[in-house]
Amino acid sequence: MTTSRRQFLATTAAAAAGSLFLPSCRFGPRLRPPVPDDQPLRLFAIGVGGRGRDNLEAVAHEQVAIVCDVDERHLAAALKLCPGARAERDFRTVFADPVALAQLDGVVIGTPDHTHFLPALLALRHGLDVYCEKPLTQTVAQARRLRELAAANGCVTQMGTQIHANANYHRVVEAIRTGAVGAVREVVVFVNGTDWSASALPKPAPVPEHLHYDLWLGPSAERPFTADYHPAGWRRYWAFGGGTTADMACHYLDLAWWALELDAPTSLLADGPPPHAEGTPKGMRCEYAFPPRGERAAVVVRWHAGADRPTAALQQRGLEDWRNGVLFLGDDGWLISNYDRYVLGPAARAAAFVPPAPFVPDSPGHHREWLAACRRRTQPSCHFGYSGPLTEAVLLANVAYRAAAGRRLTWDAAALRTGDEAADALLDLPARRGFAG
């Protein structure tokens, strides 16, 4: 570490002590000097099992100074990968430690959905850069708060939609934007190869000795432990996740969002089986209406998750074998894509298509994009200004399904409201004492 950087960190230590619960900070990244490539970034990894472990491995070549997990097994494995790191079970301990905070550059969050918001919020308040798994938050209002705070404090942010870095997505964006299928007026997005659903609460079970369950619950209301919650089944329950939609829509809607430069829908209609109070559905769908903007035509985006399949749209084009995909329907043809490949149709349109010269820059990888931006004080491709509105739209589908299935809701993005009392009540959630933002 150079002398100038060491001096900078020392001068910010005192400022850190008083900023934990302030809406912004006085020592944010605008004051941070760029970090040379040969100097490691000092990172705090929160959640280091499952997807969090993948994130940890992706940044372990930097200096992971602190690792945190509520599961002792995950924590022990993380310390083997990052020997010498400080180990914590409660991330709040670090955010209450001004000396530790002043030595950090960024935070990597790989916890379950219900515990994304608070550590991200506290990190942004302290001017730390943030990489956070998708969906960015558990609620629409939380996503808006993180987006606004990140912008206000100049933090470098990235939501963990790793597929965004795939070359195939880049080529699809280029094709759509250069008119491969003409003006796009409808997009059908479907993920039928994933089922995160539950029709009942599982039976209570003893809390494993290796798990700090109260910390795992975090902001959620107290409830008995079950073996289906940890380490992965939590996605099936509204208390902690949002089913297949919250898990997968950020990956697949991302392609339509990016290619068509979408921002916020003006209305939406979700439907599916009768909503369950606790468990997420086996299948659901949502139709979003986006108004025209600039040269872009009005667009209808149809989301189909789990057992809900857009059979007619696929059969009409001979695409029955696609389990997951994004189908762009244009005036002059169609294009379908998954993570790794895309196909144009009809046949005559495909034969005449000449791919444009690439203009979307190649990615070094989703995590490395963020790390490079942290060094240079720029923004990577899925910063919260982009991924925050995407997350809002994804989570709105669950809100509409749970509160107003079969009814079209208007969406006032500026005011953050639908005008429907039941739906608006689901735009945010109360947090347990000690875990509120």
C-alpha positions as CSV (number, residue, x, y, z in Angstrom):
1,M,0.0,0.0,0.0
2,T,1.4,3.4,-0.9
3,T,1.9,6.1,1.7
4,S,-0.7,8.3,0.2
5,R,-3.4,5.6,0.5
6,R,-2.3,4.7,4.0
7,Q,-2.6,8.3,5.0
8,F,-6.0,8.6,3.4
9,L,-7.4,5.6,5.3
10,A,-6.0,6.9,8.5
11,T,-7.8,10.3,8.1
12,T,-11.1,8.6,7.5
13,A,-11.1,6.3,10.6
14,A,-12.4,9.0,12.9
15,A,-15.1,10.0,10.4
16,A,-16.3,6.4,10.2
17,A,-17.3,6.3,13.9
18,G,-20.1,8.7,13.6
19,S,-21.7,7.8,10.3
20,L,-23.4,4.4,10.8
21,F,-26.9,5.7,10.9
22,L,-26.6,8.8,8.7
23,P,-28.3,8.8,5.3
24,S,-25.0,9.6,3.6
25,C,-21.4,9.9,4.5
26,R,-18.7,12.5,4.4
27,F,-15.9,10.2,3.3
28,G,-17.4,8.4,0.4
29,P,-15.7,7.1,-2.8
30,R,-15.5,10.6,-4.4
31,L,-12.6,11.1,-1.9
32,R,-11.1,7.7,-2.5
33,P,-8.0,7.7,-4.6
34,P,-7.8,5.2,-7.5
35,V,-6.1,1.9,-6.5
36,P,-3.1,0.7,-8.6
37,D,-3.5,-2.7,-10.2
38,D,-0.7,-4.1,-8.2
39,Q,-2.3,-3.3,-4.9
40,P,-5.1,-5.6,-3.6
41,L,-8.5,-4.3,-2.7
42,R,-9.5,-4.9,0.9
43,L,-12.9,-6.7,1.0
44,F,-15.5,-7.8,3.5
45,A,-17.3,-10.9,2.3
46,I,-20.8,-11.4,3.9
47,G,-22.3,-14.9,3.3
48,V,-19.7,-17.3,2.1
49,G,-21.6,-20.6,1.5
50,G,-23.4,-21.6,-1.7
51,R,-23.5,-18.7,-4.1
52,G,-21.6,-16.7,-1.6
53,R,-18.8,-19.2,-1.8
54,D,-18.7,-18.7,-5.6
55,N,-18.4,-15.0,-5.0
56,L,-15.7,-15.4,-2.5
57,E,-13.6,-17.6,-4.9
58,A,-14.1,-14.9,-7.6
59,V,-12.6,-12.2,-5.4
60,A,-10.1,-14.2,-3.3
61,H,-7.2,-13.0,-5.4
62,E,-7.7,-9.6,-3.8
63,Q,-7.3,-9.2,0.0
64,V,-10.4,-10.6,1.7
65,A,-9.8,-9.0,5.1
66,I,-13.1,-10.2,6.8
67,V,-15.4,-13.1,6.2
68,C,-18.8,-13.4,7.8
69,D,-21.4,-16.2,7.9
70,V,-24.0,-17.5,10.3
71,D,-23.1,-21.1,9.5
72,E,-19.9,-22.2,11.2
73,R,-19.2,-24.8,8.5
74,H,-19.3,-22.1,5.8
75,L,-17.1,-19.8,7.9
76,A,-14.5,-22.6,8.5
77,A,-14.3,-23.3,4.8
78,A,-13.9,-19.6,4.0
79,L,-11.0,-19.3,6.4
80,K,-9.2,-22.1,4.6
81,L,-9.5,-20.2,1.3
82,C,-8.6,-16.8,3.0
83,P,-6.2,-17.6,5.8
84,G,-5.6,-14.7,8.1
85,A,-9.0,-13.1,7.5
86,R,-11.0,-11.9,10.5
87,A,-14.0,-14.2,11.1
88,E,-17.5,-12.8,12.1
89,R,-20.9,-14.3,12.5
90,D,-22.8,-11.0,12.7
91,F,-22.0,-8.4,10.0
92,R,-23.3,-5.6,12.2
93,T,-20.2,-6.0,14.4
94,V,-18.0,-4.9,11.6
95,F,-20.2,-1.9,10.7
96,A,-19.9,-0.8,14.3
97,D,-16.1,-0.9,14.1
98,P,-14.7,2.4,12.7
99,V,-11.1,1.1,12.5
100,A,-12.1,-1.9,10.5
101,L,-14.3,0.1,8.2
102,A,-11.7,2.6,7.5
103,Q,-9.4,-0.1,6.2
104,L,-12.0,-1.6,3.8
105,D,-12.6,-0.8,0.1
106,G,-15.7,-2.9,-0.6
107,V,-18.3,-5.4,0.5
108,V,-19.4,-8.6,-1.3
109,I,-22.8,-9.9,-0.2
110,G,-23.9,-13.5,-0.9
111,T,-26.6,-14.1,1.7
112,P,-30.2,-15.2,1.2
113,D,-32.5,-12.5,-0.3
114,H,-34.0,-11.3,2.9
115,T,-30.6,-10.3,4.3
116,H,-29.2,-8.5,1.3
117,F,-30.6,-5.1,2.1
118,L,-29.2,-4.1,5.5
119,P,-25.5,-4.9,4.9
120,A,-25.7,-3.2,1.6
121,L,-27.3,-0.2,3.1
122,L,-24.7,0.1,5.9
123,A,-21.9,-0.4,3.4
124,L,-23.2,2.4,1.2
125,R,-23.7,4.7,4.1
126,H,-20.0,4.3,4.9
127,G,-19.0,4.9,1.3
128,L,-17.9,1.4,0.6
129,D,-18.3,-0.2,-2.8
130,V,-20.8,-3.1,-3.0
131,Y,-21.2,-6.3,-5.0
132,C,-24.6,-7.8,-4.0
133,E,-26.2,-11.0,-5.3
134,K,-29.5,-10.8,-7.2
135,P,-32.2,-10.0,-6.6
136,L,-30.7,-6.9,-5.2
137,T,-33.2,-6.8,-2.3
138,Q,-36.3,-8.6,-0.9
139,T,-38.7,-5.6,-1.6
140,V,-39.3,-3.0,-4.2
141,A,-38.8,-0.1,-1.7
142,Q,-35.5,-1.5,-0.5
143,A,-34.1,-1.6,-4.1
144,R,-35.1,2.0,-4.6
145,R,-33.3,3.0,-1.4
146,L,-30.1,1.3,-2.3
147,R,-30.1,2.7,-5.8
148,E,-30.6,6.3,-4.5
149,L,-28.0,5.9,-1.7
150,A,-25.4,4.4,-4.0
151,A,-25.8,7.4,-6.4
152,A,-25.7,9.9,-3.6
153,N,-22.5,8.6,-2.1
154,G,-20.8,7.8,-5.4
155,C,-20.3,4.1,-4.6
156,V,-19.2,1.6,-7.2
157,T,-21.8,-1.1,-7.3
158,Q,-22.7,-4.3,-9.1
159,M,-25.6,-6.7,-8.8
160,G,-24.6,-10.3,-9.2
161,T,-26.3,-11.2,-12.5
162,Q,-23.2,-13.0,-13.8
163,I,-24.8,-14.0,-17.1
164,H,-24.7,-10.3,-18.1
165,A,-21.0,-10.8,-18.8
166,N,-21.6,-13.7,-21.3
167,A,-20.6,-12.9,-24.9
168,N,-23.9,-14.3,-26.2
169,Y,-25.9,-11.7,-24.3
170,H,-23.6,-9.0,-25.8
171,R,-24.3,-10.3,-29.3
172,V,-28.0,-10.4,-28.8
173,V,-28.1,-6.8,-27.5
174,E,-26.2,-5.7,-30.6
175,A,-28.5,-7.6,-32.9
176,I,-31.7,-6.3,-31.4
177,R,-30.4,-2.7,-31.3
178,T,-29.4,-2.8,-34.9
179,G,-32.8,-4.0,-36.1
180,A,-32.2,-7.7,-36.6
181,V,-36.0,-8.3,-36.2
182,G,-37.2,-4.8,-36.8
183,A,-39.1,-2.9,-34.1
184,V,-39.7,-5.1,-31.1
185,R,-43.2,-4.8,-29.7
186,E,-43.4,-7.9,-27.6
187,V,-40.9,-10.0,-25.6
188,V,-41.8,-13.4,-24.1
189,V,-39.4,-14.4,-21.3
190,F,-39.8,-17.9,-19.8
191,V,-38.0,-20.0,-17.2
192,N,-39.6,-23.4,-17.2
193,G,-36.6,-25.4,-16.1
194,T,-36.6,-24.2,-12.4
195,D,-39.1,-24.9,-9.7
196,W,-38.8,-23.0,-6.4
197,S,-42.3,-23.6,-4.9
198,A,-44.0,-24.7,-1.7
199,S,-47.6,-25.5,-0.9
200,A,-47.2,-25.8,2.8
201,L,-44.8,-24.9,5.6
202,P,-42.4,-27.7,6.5
203,K,-42.3,-29.2,9.9
204,P,-40.2,-27.5,12.6
205,A,-36.8,-29.2,13.4
206,P,-34.1,-28.6,16.0
207,V,-31.6,-25.8,15.1
208,P,-28.3,-27.4,14.0
209,E,-25.4,-26.6,16.3
210,H,-23.4,-25.1,13.5
211,L,-26.1,-22.5,12.6
212,H,-26.7,-19.2,14.4
213,Y,-30.4,-19.2,13.5
214,D,-31.4,-15.9,15.0
215,L,-28.8,-14.2,12.9
216,W,-29.9,-16.2,9.8
217,L,-33.5,-14.8,10.4
218,G,-32.1,-11.3,10.4
219,P,-34.9,-8.8,9.7
220,S,-37.6,-11.5,9.3
221,A,-40.1,-12.3,12.0
222,E,-39.2,-15.1,14.4
223,R,-40.4,-18.5,13.4
224,P,-39.3,-22.1,14.1
225,F,-36.4,-23.5,12.2
226,T,-37.0,-26.2,9.6
227,A,-34.4,-28.1,7.6
228,D,-35.9,-26.7,4.3
229,Y,-34.9,-23.1,5.1
230,H,-31.1,-23.5,5.3
231,P,-28.9,-23.8,3.3
232,A,-31.0,-23.4,0.1
233,G,-34.8,-24.1,0.5
234,W,-35.6,-20.6,1.8
235,R,-36.3,-19.5,-1.8
236,R,-39.6,-21.3,-1.6
237,Y,-41.1,-19.0,1.1
238,W,-42.2,-15.4,0.9
239,A,-40.6,-14.7,4.3
240,F,-37.2,-15.1,2.8
241,G,-37.4,-15.2,-1.0
242,G,-39.6,-14.9,-4.0
243,G,-39.7,-18.3,-5.7
244,T,-38.6,-18.9,-9.3
245,T,-39.4,-15.3,-10.2
246,A,-37.1,-13.7,-7.7
247,D,-34.4,-16.3,-8.4
248,M,-34.4,-16.3,-12.2
249,A,-36.1,-13.2,-13.6
250,C,-33.1,-10.9,-12.9
251,H,-31.1,-13.2,-15.2
252,Y,-33.6,-13.5,-18.1
253,L,-35.4,-10.2,-18.0
254,D,-32.0,-8.6,-17.9
255,L,-31.5,-9.4,-21.6
256,A,-34.8,-7.7,-22.6
257,W,-34.1,-4.8,-20.2
258,W,-30.6,-4.3,-21.7
259,A,-31.4,-4.7,-25.4
260,L,-34.5,-2.5,-25.3
261,E,-33.2,0.0,-22.7
262,L,-36.3,-0.5,-20.6
263,D,-36.8,1.5,-17.4
264,A,-40.1,1.1,-15.6
265,P,-43.4,-0.4,-16.6
266,T,-46.6,1.7,-16.4
267,S,-48.8,-1.2,-15.6
268,L,-48.7,-5.0,-15.0
269,L,-50.9,-7.9,-14.6
270,A,-49.8,-11.1,-12.8
271,D,-51.7,-14.4,-12.4
272,G,-51.3,-18.1,-11.6
273,P,-52.7,-20.6,-9.1
274,P,-54.3,-19.1,-6.0
275,P,-51.6,-17.4,-3.9
276,H,-50.4,-19.3,-0.8
277,A,-49.8,-17.2,2.3
278,E,-46.4,-18.8,3.0
279,G,-45.2,-20.7,-0.1
280,T,-44.3,-19.4,-3.6
281,P,-46.1,-20.7,-6.6
282,K,-45.2,-23.7,-8.9
283,G,-46.0,-21.5,-11.9
284,M,-46.9,-17.9,-12.5
285,R,-46.9,-15.2,-15.2
286,C,-46.8,-11.5,-15.4
287,E,-47.5,-9.1,-18.3
288,Y,-45.7,-5.7,-18.1
289,A,-46.6,-2.7,-20.3
290,F,-43.7,-0.3,-21.2
291,P,-44.6,3.0,-23.0
292,P,-42.7,4.2,-26.1
293,R,-39.6,6.1,-25.4
294,G,-37.6,8.0,-28.1
295,E,-37.4,5.7,-31.1
296,R,-38.4,2.6,-29.2
297,A,-42.0,1.4,-29.7
298,A,-44.3,0.5,-26.8
299,V,-43.3,-2.9,-25.6
300,V,-45.3,-5.7,-23.8
301,V,-43.0,-8.1,-21.8
302,R,-44.5,-11.4,-20.8
303,W,-42.8,-13.3,-17.9
304,H,-43.6,-17.1,-17.5
305,A,-42.1,-18.9,-14.5
306,G,-41.9,-22.5,-13.4
307,A,-44.9,-24.5,-14.6
308,D,-46.4,-21.6,-16.6
309,R,-45.3,-22.0,-20.2
310,P,-45.9,-19.8,-23.3
311,T,-46.8,-22.9,-25.3
312,A,-48.5,-21.2,-28.2
313,A,-45.8,-18.6,-28.8
314,L,-43.2,-21.4,-28.9
315,Q,-45.1,-23.9,-30.9
316,Q,-46.0,-21.3,-33.6
317,R,-42.2,-20.9,-34.3
318,G,-41.1,-24.5,-33.8
319,L,-39.3,-23.7,-30.5
320,E,-40.9,-26.3,-28.2
321,D,-37.5,-27.7,-27.2
322,W,-36.4,-24.5,-25.5
323,R,-36.9,-24.8,-21.7
324,N,-35.7,-21.3,-20.8
325,G,-35.3,-18.3,-23.0
326,V,-36.0,-14.7,-24.1
327,L,-38.1,-14.5,-27.3
328,F,-38.1,-11.1,-29.0
329,L,-41.0,-10.6,-31.4
330,G,-40.3,-7.8,-34.0
331,D,-42.0,-6.4,-37.0
332,D,-39.6,-8.3,-39.3
333,G,-39.0,-11.5,-37.5
334,W,-38.1,-13.1,-34.1
335,L,-35.0,-13.8,-32.1
336,I,-34.8,-16.3,-29.2
337,S,-31.9,-16.6,-26.8
338,N,-30.8,-18.4,-23.6
339,Y,-27.6,-17.9,-21.8
340,D,-25.3,-19.5,-24.4
341,R,-26.9,-19.2,-27.9
342,Y,-29.5,-17.3,-30.0
343,V,-31.5,-18.2,-33.1
344,L,-33.2,-15.9,-35.6
345,G,-36.4,-16.6,-37.5
346,P,-38.1,-17.1,-39.8
347,A,-35.6,-18.9,-42.1
348,A,-35.5,-16.2,-44.7
349,R,-34.8,-13.5,-42.1
350,A,-32.0,-15.7,-40.5
351,A,-30.4,-16.3,-44.0
352,A,-30.3,-12.6,-44.7
353,F,-29.0,-11.6,-41.3
354,V,-25.4,-10.2,-41.1
355,P,-24.3,-9.7,-37.5
356,P,-23.2,-6.1,-36.8
357,A,-19.6,-5.4,-35.9
358,P,-19.4,-5.9,-32.1
359,F,-19.9,-2.7,-30.1
360,V,-20.7,-4.0,-26.6
361,P,-17.3,-4.2,-24.9
362,D,-16.2,-7.7,-23.9
363,S,-16.3,-8.4,-20.2
364,P,-13.4,-9.7,-18.2
365,G,-16.0,-11.4,-16.0
366,H,-18.8,-10.0,-13.8
367,H,-16.7,-9.8,-10.6
368,R,-13.6,-8.5,-12.3
369,E,-15.7,-5.7,-14.0
370,W,-16.7,-4.6,-10.5
371,L,-13.2,-4.9,-9.1
372,A,-11.7,-2.9,-12.0
373,A,-14.3,-0.2,-11.6
374,C,-13.6,0.0,-7.9
375,R,-10.0,0.7,-8.7
376,R,-10.7,3.3,-11.4
377,R,-13.8,4.9,-9.7
378,T,-16.0,4.1,-12.7
379,Q,-19.2,2.0,-12.8
380,P,-19.6,-1.6,-14.1
381,S,-22.4,-2.8,-16.3
382,C,-24.9,-3.9,-13.6
383,H,-24.4,-1.0,-11.2
384,F,-27.4,-0.2,-9.0
385,G,-28.6,2.5,-11.3
386,Y,-29.3,-0.2,-13.9
387,S,-30.0,-3.2,-11.7
388,G,-32.1,-1.4,-9.2
389,P,-35.0,-0.7,-11.6
390,L,-34.6,-4.2,-13.0
391,T,-35.0,-5.6,-9.5
392,E,-38.0,-3.4,-8.8
393,A,-39.8,-4.7,-11.9
394,V,-39.0,-8.3,-11.0
395,L,-40.3,-8.0,-7.5
396,L,-43.3,-6.1,-8.7
397,A,-44.5,-9.3,-10.4
398,N,-44.6,-11.1,-7.1
399,V,-46.4,-8.1,-5.5
400,A,-49.1,-8.1,-8.2
401,Y,-49.5,-11.9,-8.0
402,R,-49.9,-12.0,-4.3
403,A,-52.1,-8.9,-3.8
404,A,-54.0,-8.6,-7.1
405,A,-53.9,-11.8,-9.1
406,G,-55.8,-11.4,-12.4
407,R,-56.2,-7.6,-12.0
408,R,-54.1,-5.1,-13.9
409,L,-52.3,-2.6,-11.7
410,T,-50.9,0.8,-12.7
411,W,-47.4,1.5,-11.6
412,D,-46.2,5.0,-10.6
413,A,-42.5,4.5,-10.5
414,A,-41.7,8.0,-9.3
415,A,-44.1,7.8,-6.4
416,L,-43.3,4.1,-5.7
417,R,-47.0,3.1,-5.6
418,T,-49.7,1.2,-7.5
419,G,-52.7,2.8,-5.8
420,D,-53.9,-0.6,-4.7
421,E,-53.8,-0.7,-0.9
422,A,-53.0,-4.4,-0.7
423,A,-50.3,-4.3,-3.3
424,D,-48.7,-1.1,-1.9
425,A,-48.5,-2.8,1.5
426,L,-46.2,-5.4,0.0
427,L,-43.8,-2.9,-1.5
428,D,-41.8,-3.0,1.7
429,L,-41.6,-5.1,4.8
430,P,-41.1,-4.3,8.5
431,A,-37.9,-5.5,10.1
432,R,-37.2,-7.0,13.5
433,R,-35.6,-4.7,16.1
434,G,-31.9,-4.5,15.5
435,F,-32.2,-5.3,11.8
436,A,-34.0,-2.2,10.5
437,G,-32.3,0.2,8.1
